[in-house]
Amino acid sequence: MTSNAPLPKAFPGDTVWVICLCADWCHLCRDYREVIDTVARGLTGFRGFQFAWLDIEDHAGMVGEMDIETFPTLLVADAAGMLFFGALTPQASILRRLLESLAGAAPKRQPHTAATQSLVQALPAQPQLHLRSPENP
C-alpha cells in the first residue's frame, strides 16, 4: 500500500510532465481522467510534476508521429528525456507508486523521440491541457 505522505522534490529546476495520451471515445481513458485528477491533487508538498490530459485525436498536431498502441498511454518526461512511456493500469495506487519510484532515486531516462520532445516543449504554452495540481490550482 502506498502512503499519502508528500513526495520529496526530486527534479530540481525542471518540470516533469505526466501526460495522459487518450481518446475521448475510450471508456478506460475517461475512467483514468478521474484517477489522474485524484493523484494530481493528492501530491501536496511536491513540486516538480505537472499533469496534462491530451486527446490524441483533438491534438493530433501535438502528438505528431508518436506511436500509441494502447489507451490510455502515459508519458512521464522532462526536458532531459522520457522517464516512462507506456500503458498503466488505471488505478491511483499504481500511478502514485510509479511517481514515487521516479522521485525516490535517480531515474534512468530514455532519449526523447522528436515527437515526445516536441510535445514536452509545447505543453507549457497550452494551459487548457494542464490538470489541476497543488502547483496549478
C-alpha positions, 0 to 999 in steps of 0.5 A: 500500500502506498502512503499519502505522505508528500513526495520529496522534490526530486527534479530540481529546476525542471518540470516533469510532465505526466501526460495522459495520451487518450481518446475521448471515445475510450471508456478506460481513458475517461475512467483514468481522467478521474484517477489522474485528477485524484493523484494530481491533487493528492501530491501536496508538498511536491513540486516538480510534476505537472499533469496534462490530459491530451486527446490524441485525436483533438491534438493530433498536431501535438502528438505528431508521429508518436506511436500509441498502441494502447489507451490510455498511454502515459508519458512521464518526461522532462526536458532531459528525456522520457522517464516512462512511456507506456500503458498503466493500469488505471488505478491511483495506487499504481500511478502514485507508486510509479511517481514515487519510484521516479522521485525516490532515486535517480531515474534512468531516462530514455532519449526523447523521440522528436515527437515526445520532445516536441510535445514536452516543449509545447505543453507549457504554452497550452494551459487548457491541457494542464490538470489541476495540481497543488502547483496549478490550482 
